[in-house]
Amino acid sequence: MTDFPLRSILHSPDASQRLMKWAIELSQYDLLYRPKTAIKAQALADFVAEFTPSAEEEKLVSKKKESSRADKTSTEPDQPRDMWQLRVDGASNQKGAGAGVVIITPDGTLLEQAITLGFPASNNEAEYEALLAGLRLAKELSIKKLAIYSDSQLITSQASGEYMAKHPRMILYLDKVQELLKAFPTFTIQQVPRAENAHADALASLGSALDTQFRRSIPVEHLDEPSIEEAEQPDLMQIDEDPSWQDPIIDYLVNENLPKDKSEARKIKQKAARYYMKGDMLIRRSYYGPHLTCIKYPQTLEVLCKIHDGECGNHAGGRSLAQKALSIGYFWPTMRQDSTEYARRCDRCQRYKPVPGLPAEEYHPQNSPWPFMQWAIDLVGPMPTAPANKEMMIVATDYFTKWIEAEALSSTKEADVERFIWKNIICRFGCPQSIVTDNGTQFVGRQITAFFAKYGIKQHLSTPRYPQGNGQAEASNKIVLDCLKKRLEGAEGKWVDELPGVLWAYRTTKRRSTGETPFSLAYGTEAIIPPHITVPSMSIEVGSLDQNCKQMKVNLDLLEEEREKAIVRVAAYQQQLTSYYNKKAKIRQFQPGDLVLRKTFITAPRQGSEKMKPNWEGPYVISRSGGRGSYTLDTLEGKEIPRQWNAQHLRRYYP
């Protein structure tokens, strides 16, 4: 108790930094400031002397209290002798809903009724149904004076007018109750403890649970429909119906009201030390600059919209957006979270977002268990025009031996691909088990598909616009092109003549992945290259034809062992490559039904207006997953997009 307005001073908007510091320090204690009223010392002494009872008066008062406690059997007020009592209760549980009604006549006779509700109802609705049933029964008995008792504070307070009903169903129930109460000239409505309403509670439990047994027969009524008729309500959007984060702070600053929970009360007091009221507006004291205006939804959405994509907006990220809103003088508790969510769901930010360079899926190595069982085929070009108008090159690589077959083509039709596979693969190494290609028309047409089916060859397709899906073919293409560039030295049109020499050099060079040359893994021995002839080595001079033949036969017997060693070396090499690749990968996985954007592909160089086009298009819907980072897409209308697409070209879309 104090004579000074300490609370007003500490929460004043003009408080100095020293006073504000004291307000924050004191907010951790449960302090309440109450003004001390002026009182004269003589008046207080007269009051004490006048109302101090003597010893005899105290004994008399105590005897009266004991006698009154013995006479009274309940806490209820005395009722007139001709007053009827109505006790109601409702119950709602997993088994159903029920209501109980007990009417006590002035002479003490009990009229009981249990009601089973044949429709889903909440506990408050069951309480109202019990009250309406009791009022209807009392009206039929022509009761004029009625005392109504219920253990529901909500029902009694709304019926007596203390509380206002907000829910549409509660409003209808309250109107029905007020209409029935007009039939009683004299009535009272009172809330009683649950223990004093046990009889009606038992009847309500009987109505909700049919297996309950009572000692005497009680009439049970069944209601198929609620007592109210709901009017068709228009579909309206309620804005800011829930309590705002400002309400507890404002209630404390204005009315000094605190929650009953001590921890919550202390939390509100600590928060309120940094706030003050300016009219009807809540203001927060900032740590670094001017005081901040506290706002709530939907004002927060309007502020973020203006800052992010308004006249002065630059489509900044969530962190920058929150800092800008704070710097211009606004505050709400979830600024950073709301700003991040708003920036993430911005449609234009998502469509123009840069294409990430990190891989979106882990490395999936692909091995062949034996030589020439699995091949990778790809087209390279267009190349410089050579004789016979040959501008394309088709390259096939064996996954096991790394053997390369290549041929120059003047056209890339299905017949040309079919002829190449027949001549360079099937006729030389037998029918392969599988062939990996891209989605080019010359690899997925009817003619080539029928050709694969004829010889039992399985075809595996890589996802569109993702050469890494056929990585073996891309690696071979790079090696062949690099060797051709170094050999031609400006005479690009002679690449067809240099191609056999490039292939021969590649086949007789050891590969890092296998540790052997493709020639030795294919034929079991090393090839004789031109230096062996021009500059004879010791093995050529000493050896004879017979010894060479015997050694080649021995090498063929040992070839299987060398191939097994090559498999182990390839597995170890791919394991190291996988570990290195996966460190940089940023996995993007999707589930069927997710909305995604697809990378925009422009075949020609970006010129003019094409440079201003978005980097992503869509949105599309993930239809199903094809495994290893590939997905099938559908449009929003349900039309399927041809072929599967790799996660590298997809990103999640937030509507």
C-alpha positions in Angstrom: 0.0 0.0 0.0 1.5 3.3 -1.0 0.5 6.9 -1.2 2.5 7.4 -4.5 1.3 6.3 -8.0 4.3 3.9 -8.5 2.6 1.7 -11.1 1.6 4.6 -13.3 5.1 6.0 -13.1 6.8 2.7 -14.0 4.5 2.1 -17.0 4.4 5.6 -18.3 5.4 6.1 -22.0 7.7 9.0 -20.9 9.6 7.0 -18.4 13.4 7.4 -18.5 15.8 4.6 -19.2 16.5 4.3 -15.4 12.8 3.9 -14.5 12.2 1.5 -17.4 15.1 -0.6 -16.1 13.6 -0.7 -12.6 10.2 -1.7 -14.1 11.8 -4.6 -15.9 13.8 -5.7 -12.8 10.7 -5.6 -10.6 8.5 -7.5 -13.1 10.0 -10.8 -11.9 8.3 -10.4 -8.4 4.7 -10.7 -7.6 4.1 -7.1 -6.7 0.7 -5.4 -6.6 0.4 -1.6 -6.2 -2.6 -0.4 -4.3 -3.3 3.2 -3.3 -3.6 3.8 0.4 -6.7 5.7 1.3 -6.5 8.5 4.0 -8.0 7.7 7.3 -8.1 9.6 10.7 -6.6 7.8 13.6 -9.5 8.7 16.0 -12.1 7.3 13.5 -10.2 4.0 13.4 -10.1 3.8 17.2 -13.8 4.5 17.5 -14.6 1.8 14.9 -12.5 -0.8 16.8 -14.0 0.1 20.1 -17.6 0.1 18.9 -17.6 -3.2 17.1 -15.4 -5.3 19.4 -17.7 -7.9 20.9 -17.6 -9.0 24.6 -17.0 -12.5 25.8 -20.7 -13.2 26.5 -21.7 -12.0 23.0 -19.1 -14.3 21.4 -20.6 -17.3 23.3 -24.1 -16.4 22.2 -23.1 -16.0 18.6 -21.3 -19.4 18.5 -24.4 -21.2 19.9 -26.6 -19.6 17.3 -24.2 -20.8 14.5 -24.2 -24.3 15.8 -28.0 -24.5 16.0 -28.4 -23.1 12.5 -25.9 -25.6 11.1 -27.9 -28.5 12.7 -31.2 -27.3 11.2 -30.0 -26.7 7.7 -29.4 -29.8 5.5 -28.2 -28.0 2.4 -26.7 -24.7 1.2 -29.8 -23.8 -0.7 -31.8 -20.7 0.3 -35.2 -21.1 1.9 -38.0 -21.4 -0.7 -41.7 -20.6 -0.3 -43.8 -23.6 0.6 -45.7 -23.6 -2.7 -42.5 -23.4 -4.8 -41.8 -26.4 -7.1 -38.1 -27.5 -7.7 -36.7 -28.5 -11.1 -33.3 -30.2 -11.1 -31.8 -30.9 -14.6 -28.5 -32.3 -15.8 -27.0 -33.4 -19.1 -24.3 -35.9 -20.0 -22.3 -36.6 -23.2 -19.8 -39.4 -23.6 -18.6 -42.0 -26.1 -21.7 -44.1 -25.7 -24.1 -41.2 -26.5 -25.8 -38.3 -24.9 -28.6 -38.1 -22.3 -30.5 -35.8 -20.0 -32.0 -36.2 -16.5 -35.0 -34.3 -15.1 -36.2 -34.3 -11.5 -39.3 -32.3 -10.3 -39.8 -32.1 -6.6 -43.3 -31.1 -5.5 -43.9 -28.8 -2.5 -44.8 -31.9 -0.4 -41.5 -33.7 -1.4 -42.8 -36.0 -4.1 -40.3 -36.9 -6.8 -41.1 -37.0 -10.5 -38.2 -38.5 -12.5 -37.4 -38.7 -16.2 -34.4 -40.0 -18.1 -34.0 -38.9 -21.7 -31.8 -40.5 -24.4 -30.7 -38.2 -27.2 -30.6 -40.0 -30.5 -28.4 -37.4 -32.2 -24.8 -36.3 -31.5 -24.7 -33.5 -28.9 -22.0 -31.7 -26.9 -22.2 -31.5 -23.1 -23.6 -27.9 -23.2 -26.3 -29.0 -25.8 -27.2 -31.9 -23.5 -27.6 -29.5 -20.6 -29.9 -27.3 -22.6 -32.0 -30.3 -23.8 -32.4 -31.3 -20.1 -33.6 -27.8 -19.2 -36.0 -27.6 -22.1 -37.4 -31.1 -21.3 -37.9 -30.0 -17.6 -39.6 -26.8 -18.6 -42.0 -28.6 -21.0 -42.9 -31.0 -18.3 -43.4 -28.2 -15.7 -45.6 -26.4 -18.2 -47.8 -29.4 -18.7 -48.2 -29.7 -14.9 -49.4 -26.0 -14.9 -46.8 -25.0 -12.3 -46.8 -21.3 -11.5 -43.8 -21.0 -9.2 -40.6 -22.9 -10.2 -37.1 -23.0 -8.8 -34.6 -24.3 -11.4 -31.3 -25.9 -10.3 -28.4 -26.9 -12.6 -24.7 -27.6 -12.0 -23.8 -25.9 -15.3 -22.6 -22.3 -14.8 -22.8 -21.6 -18.6 -26.5 -22.6 -18.8 -27.6 -20.9 -15.6 -25.7 -17.7 -16.4 -27.0 -17.5 -20.0 -30.6 -18.2 -19.0 -30.5 -15.6 -16.2 -29.0 -13.0 -18.6 -25.5 -12.7 -16.9 -23.7 -14.3 -19.9 -24.3 -13.6 -23.6 -24.5 -16.6 -26.0 -22.1 -16.3 -29.1 -22.3 -19.7 -30.7 -25.2 -20.0 -33.2 -26.6 -23.2 -31.6 -26.3 -21.7 -28.1 -28.2 -18.7 -29.3 -31.1 -20.9 -30.6 -31.2 -22.9 -27.4 -31.3 -19.7 -25.3 -34.2 -18.3 -27.3 -36.1 -21.5 -26.9 -35.5 -21.5 -23.1 -36.6 -17.8 -22.8 -39.7 -18.6 -24.7 -40.7 -21.4 -22.3 -39.9 -19.4 -19.2 -42.6 -16.9 -20.2 -45.2 -19.5 -19.1 -44.0 -19.3 -15.4 -45.1 -16.1 -13.5 -42.5 -16.8 -10.8 -39.2 -18.6 -11.3 -35.6 -18.6 -10.2 -32.5 -20.1 -11.8 -29.6 -21.0 -9.6 -26.3 -23.0 -10.0 -25.7 -25.7 -7.4 -22.6 -27.9 -6.8 -22.5 -31.2 -8.7 -22.8 -33.1 -5.4 -26.2 -31.5 -4.7 -27.4 -32.4 -8.2 -26.4 -36.1 -8.0 -30.0 -37.3 -8.6 -30.4 -35.5 -12.0 -26.8 -36.5 -12.9 -27.6 -40.2 -12.4 -30.7 -39.9 -14.6 -28.6 -38.2 -17.3 -26.0 -41.0 -17.1 -28.9 -43.5 -17.4 -30.0 -41.8 -20.6 -26.5 -41.8 -22.1 -25.7 -45.4 -21.0 -28.6 -47.9 -21.4 -26.9 -50.6 -19.4 -27.3 -48.6 -16.1 -29.6 -50.2 -13.6 -31.8 -48.5 -11.0 -33.8 -50.1 -8.2 -37.1 -48.7 -9.4 -38.7 -48.2 -12.7 -38.0 -44.8 -14.3 -39.7 -43.6 -17.5 -37.1 -43.2 -20.2 -37.8 -40.9 -23.2 -36.0 -40.9 -26.5 -35.5 -37.7 -28.6 -34.7 -38.3 -32.2 -34.1 -34.6 -33.1 -32.8 -31.6 -31.2 -35.4 -29.3 -29.7 -34.2 -26.4 -31.8 -34.6 -25.8 -35.5 -31.4 -24.5 -37.0 -31.7 -21.9 -39.7 -29.4 -22.1 -42.7 -26.5 -19.9 -41.8 -24.6 -18.1 -44.7 -20.9 -19.1 -45.1 -19.2 -16.2 -43.4 -15.5 -15.9 -42.6 -14.8 -14.9 -39.0 -11.8 -12.7 -38.8 -9.8 -12.4 -35.5 -12.4 -14.4 -33.6 -9.7 -16.1 -31.4 -8.1 -14.2 -28.5 -5.2 -12.0 -29.6 -1.7 -12.0 -28.0 -2.3 -8.4 -26.9 -5.4 -9.1 -24.8 -3.7 -10.4 -21.6 -1.2 -7.5 -21.7 -3.9 -4.9 -22.3 -6.1 -6.4 -19.6 -3.3 -6.1 -17.1 -2.2 -2.6 -18.1 -5.8 -1.2 -18.1 -7.7 -3.3 -15.5 -4.8 -4.9 -13.6 -6.3 -8.4 -14.2 -4.0 -11.4 -14.2 -4.6 -15.1 -15.0 -5.3 -17.4 -12.1 -2.3 -19.5 -12.9 0.7 -18.1 -11.0 3.3 -18.9 -13.7 1.1 -17.3 -16.4 0.5 -14.3 -14.2 4.2 -13.8 -13.6 4.9 -14.2 -17.4 2.3 -11.5 -18.2 3.8 -9.1 -15.6 7.3 -9.6 -17.0 6.1 -9.0 -20.6 4.0 -5.9 -19.6 7.1 -4.2 -18.2 8.1 -3.3 -21.9 4.6 -2.1 -22.9 2.4 0.8 -22.3 -0.9 2.1 -23.6 -1.4 5.1 -25.9 -5.1 5.5 -26.2 -6.4 2.2 -27.5 -3.1 1.2 -29.0 -0.5 -1.0 -27.4 3.1 0.3 -27.7 6.3 -1.6 -27.1 9.5 -0.1 -25.9 12.3 -1.0 -28.4 15.8 -1.9 -27.3 17.6 0.0 -30.1 15.3 2.7 -31.5 11.9 4.2 -31.5 8.9 2.7 -29.8 7.1 0.0 -31.8 3.3 -0.1 -32.6 1.9 -3.6 -31.8 -0.4 -5.0 -34.4 -2.2 -8.3 -34.9 -3.7 -10.3 -37.7 -4.9 -9.3 -40.3 -2.9 -6.1 -40.0 0.3 -8.2 -40.0 -0.6 -9.7 -43.3 -1.2 -6.3 -44.8 2.1 -4.9 -43.6 4.1 -7.9 -44.9 2.3 -7.6 -48.3 3.1 -3.9 -48.6 6.8 -4.4 -47.6 7.4 -7.6 -49.7 5.6 -7.0 -53.0 4.1 -3.5 -52.7 5.2 -0.3 -54.3 8.5 -0.3 -52.3 8.9 -4.0 -52.1 11.9 -5.9 -53.4 10.7 -9.5 -52.7 13.2 -9.9 -49.9 13.7 -13.0 -47.9 12.1 -13.8 -44.6 14.8 -12.5 -42.3 15.3 -9.2 -44.2 11.5 -8.8 -44.4 11.2 -9.1 -40.6 14.0 -6.7 -39.9 12.4 -4.1 -42.3 9.0 -4.4 -40.6 10.8 -3.9 -37.3 12.8 -0.9 -38.5 9.7 1.0 -39.7 8.0 0.7 -36.3 5.8 -2.5 -36.1 6.0 -5.4 -33.8 4.2 -8.7 -33.1 5.7 -11.8 -31.4 6.0 -14.1 -34.5 7.5 -11.6 -36.9 10.4 -13.8 -38.2 8.2 -16.9 -38.5 5.4 -15.1 -40.3 7.9 -13.2 -42.6 9.7 -16.5 -43.6 6.4 -18.2 -44.3 5.1 -15.3 -46.4 8.3 -15.0 -48.4 8.4 -18.8 -49.0 4.8 -18.8 -50.3 5.3 -15.9 -52.6 4.4 -17.1 -56.2 6.8 -14.8 -58.0 9.7 -15.5 -55.6 9.3 -19.2 -56.3 9.1 -18.9 -60.1 12.1 -16.6 -60.4 14.2 -18.4 -57.8 17.7 -19.3 -59.0 18.3 -22.8 -60.1 20.4 -24.6 -57.5 23.7 -26.1 -58.6 24.0 -28.8 -55.9 22.7 -32.3 -56.9 19.2 -33.1 -55.7 19.7 -36.9 -55.4 22.4 -39.2 -54.1 24.8 -41.0 -56.5 23.4 -44.4 -57.7 26.3 -46.5 -59.2 25.4 -49.0 -61.9 27.5 -52.1 -62.5 27.6 -54.9 -65.0 28.2 -58.4 -63.6 30.0 -59.7 -66.7 31.6 -58.2 -69.9 29.3 -57.0 -72.7 26.0 -57.6 -70.7 25.0 -53.9 -70.3 25.8 -51.1 -72.7 25.2 -47.3 -72.6 24.4 -45.6 -75.9 24.3 -41.9 -76.7 24.4 -39.5 -79.6 27.1 -36.9 -79.9 26.7 -33.8 -82.1 26.2 -32.0 -84.2 29.9 -32.3 -85.2 31.8 -30.4 -87.9 30.5 -31.5 -91.3 32.6 -34.4 -92.7 32.6 -36.2 -96.1 29.2 -37.8 -96.9 27.5 -35.2 -94.7 28.4 -37.0 -91.5 27.6 -34.6 -88.6 26.6 -37.0 -85.8 28.4 -39.7 -83.8 26.8 -42.6 -81.9 28.9 -44.0 -79.0 28.3 -47.3 -77.1 30.2 -48.2 -73.9 30.3 -51.5 -72.1 29.8 -51.0 -68.3 32.3 -53.8 -67.4 35.3 -53.5 -69.6 34.7 -49.8 -70.5 35.1 -50.9 -74.2 33.9 -48.1 -76.6 32.3 -48.6 -80.0 31.7 -45.5 -82.0 30.6 -44.7 -85.6 30.0 -41.5 -87.6 26.4 -41.0 -88.9 24.9 -38.8 -91.5 21.4 -39.2 -90.0 20.0 -40.4 -86.7 17.0 -42.3 -87.6 15.8 -45.5 -85.9 17.1 -47.6 -88.7 20.6 -46.1 -88.2 20.6 -46.9 -84.5 19.3 -50.4 -85.2 22.0 -51.1 -87.8 24.7 -49.8 -85.4 23.6 -52.1 -82.5 23.4 -55.1 -84.9 26.8 -54.5 -86.5 28.9 -53.3 -83.6 27.4 -55.0 -80.6 25.3 -58.1 -81.4 27.5 -59.4 -84.2 30.8 -58.8 -82.3 29.9 -59.5 -78.6 26.5 -61.2 -78.6 23.1 -60.0 -77.5 23.4 -57.8 -74.4 21.1 -58.1 -71.4 20.2 -54.4 -71.3 20.9 -51.1 -73.0 20.7 -47.7 -71.3 19.6 -44.7 -73.5 18.1 -41.3 -73.2 14.6 -40.3 -74.3 15.5 -39.4 -77.9 12.9 -40.2 -80.5 15.4 -42.5 -82.3 15.7 -44.6 -79.1 12.0 -44.8 -78.1 10.3 -45.3 -81.5 8.2 -48.3 -82.5 10.8 -49.7 -84.8 13.7 -49.7 -82.3 11.4 -50.9 -79.5 10.3 -53.9 -81.6 14.0 -54.6 -82.4 14.8 -54.8 -78.7 11.8 -57.0 -78.0 12.9 -59.4 -80.9 16.3 -60.1 -79.2 15.1 -59.9 -75.6 17.1 -56.8 -74.8 15.8 -54.7 -71.8 15.9 -50.9 -72.4 16.4 -48.5 -69.5 15.6 -44.8 -70.1 17.2 -41.9 -68.2 15.0 -39.0 -67.2 14.6 -36.1 -69.7 17.1 -33.2 -69.5 19.3 -35.1 -67.1 22.5 -36.5 -68.8 23.8 -37.7 -65.5 21.2 -40.4 -65.6 23.3 -42.1 -68.3 26.6 -41.1 -66.8 28.7 -43.9 -68.4 27.8 -42.7 -71.9 28.5 -39.0 -71.0 31.9 -39.9 -69.6 32.8 -41.8 -72.8 31.6 -39.0 -75.0 33.8 -36.5 -73.1 36.9 -38.7 -73.5 36.4 -39.3 -77.3 35.7 -35.6 -78.0 38.8 -34.5 -75.9 41.1 -36.9 -77.9 39.6 -35.7 -81.2 40.2 -32.0 -80.4 43.9 -32.7 -79.6 44.4 -34.7 -82.8 42.7 -32.4 -85.3 44.4 -29.1 -84.5 42.0 -27.0 -86.6 41.1 -29.6 -89.3 37.7 -30.3 -87.8 36.3 -32.0 -90.9 38.7 -34.9 -90.6 37.3 -36.2 -87.3 35.8 -39.2 -89.1 39.3 -40.4 -90.2 40.8 -39.8 -86.8 38.0 -41.7 -84.9 39.4 -45.3 -85.3 42.8 -44.1 -83.9 41.1 -42.5 -81.0 39.2 -45.6 -80.2 42.4 -47.8 -80.5 44.2 -45.4 -78.1 41.4 -45.6 -75.6 41.1 -49.4 -75.7 44.8 -49.9 -75.0 45.0 -47.4 -72.1 44.4 -48.5 -68.5 41.3 -47.1 -66.9 41.4 -45.8 -63.3 38.2 -47.6 -62.3 39.3 -51.1 -63.4 43.1 -50.9 -63.3 43.2 -52.7 -66.6 42.9 -51.8 -70.3 39.6 -52.5 -72.0 41.5 -54.6 -74.5 42.9 -56.9 -71.8 39.6 -57.4 -70.1 38.0 -58.2 -73.4 40.6 -60.6 -74.9 42.7 -61.7 -71.9 46.0 -60.1 -73.1 47.5 -56.8 -73.9 47.6 -55.6 -77.5 50.7 -55.1 -79.6 50.9 -51.4 -80.3 53.1 -49.7 -83.0 56.0 -48.8 -80.6 56.5 -52.6 -80.1 57.3 -52.8 -83.8 59.3 -49.6 -84.4 61.3 -50.0 -81.1 61.3 -53.7 -80.2 61.1 -54.5 -76.5 62.8 -57.4 -74.7 59.5 -59.4 -74.7 59.2 -59.2 -78.5 62.8 -60.0 -79.2 63.2 -62.9 -76.8 59.8 -64.5 -77.2 58.9 -66.9 -80.1 55.7 -67.6 -81.8 55.1 -70.9 -79.9 55.8 -69.2 -76.6 53.4 -66.4 -77.5 50.7 -68.9 -78.3 51.2 -70.8 -75.0 51.2 -67.6 -73.0 48.0 -66.3 -74.6 46.3 -69.6 -73.7 47.5 -69.3 -70.1 46.2 -65.7 -70.0 42.8 -66.9 -71.2 42.7 -69.4 -68.4 43.5 -66.6 -65.9 41.2 -64.1 -67.5 38.3 -65.0 -65.2 40.4 -64.2 -62.2 41.5 -60.8 -63.6 37.8 -59.9 -64.3 36.9 -60.8 -60.7 39.6 -58.5 -59.5 38.3 -55.8 -61.8 34.9 -56.1 -60.3 36.3 -55.5 -56.8 38.3 -52.5 -57.9 35.3 -51.0 -59.7 33.2 -51.4 -56.5 35.9 -49.7 -54.3 36.2 -46.9 -56.9 32.5 -46.3 -57.0 32.3 -46.3 -53.2 34.8 -43.5 -53.0 33.0 -41.6 -55.7 29.6 -42.1 -54.0 31.0 -40.7 -50.7 32.4 -37.7 -52.4 29.3 -37.0 -54.4 26.8 -37.4 -51.6 28.6 -34.9 -49.4 27.6 -32.2 -51.8 24.1 -33.5 -52.5 21.1 -31.7 -51.1 18.3 -34.2 -51.2 14.9 -33.2 -52.6 12.3 -35.9 -52.1 8.6 -35.6 -53.0 5.5 -37.6 -52.2 2.5 -38.3 -54.5 0.2 -35.3 -54.3 2.9 -32.7 -53.7 2.9 -29.5 -55.8 6.2 -28.8 -57.6 7.6 -26.4 -60.1 9.7 -27.6 -63.1 12.8 -25.9 -64.5 12.1 -23.9 -67.6 14.0 -25.2 -70.6 14.9 -22.8 -73.4 16.6 -24.5 -76.3 17.8 -21.3 -78.1 20.1 -18.7 -76.4 18.2 -16.2 -74.2 17.6 -13.0 -76.1 15.4 -10.0 -75.6 12.3 -10.9 -73.6 13.4 -14.4 -73.0 15.9 -13.2 -70.4 13.1 -11.9 -68.3 11.2 -15.2 -68.3 10.9 -17.1 -65.0 13.3 -19.9 -64.2 10.5 -22.3 -63.1 7.2 -23.2 -64.6 4.1 -24.9 -63.2 2.8 -25.9 -60.7 2.5 -29.6 -61.4 1.3 -32.5 -59.2 3.5 -35.5 -58.3 1.6 -38.5 -59.7 4.0 -41.3 -58.7 7.6 -42.0 -57.9 9.8 -43.9 -60.3 12.6 -44.5 -57.9 16.1 -43.0 -57.8 14.9 -39.4 -57.8 12.6 -39.7 -60.8 8.9 -38.7 -60.7 5.8 -38.7 -63.0 4.1 -35.3 -63.2 0.5 -34.3 -63.8 -1.0 -30.9 -64.6 -3.5 -29.4 -62.2 -6.3 -30.6 -64.6 -5.1 -34.2 -64.2 -3.3 -34.6 -67.6 -0.1 -36.7 -67.3 3.2 -35.1 -68.5 5.1 -37.5 -70.9 8.1 -39.4 -69.4 9.5 -39.1 -65.9 11.5 -36.1 -64.6 14.5 -36.0 -62.3 14.4 -34.2 -58.9 17.2 -32.1 -60.2 14.7 -30.1 -62.3 12.0 -30.0 -59.7 11.4 -27.9 -56.6 8.5 -27.8 -54.1 5.8 -25.2 -54.6 4.0 -23.5 -51.7 0.6 -22.2 -52.7 
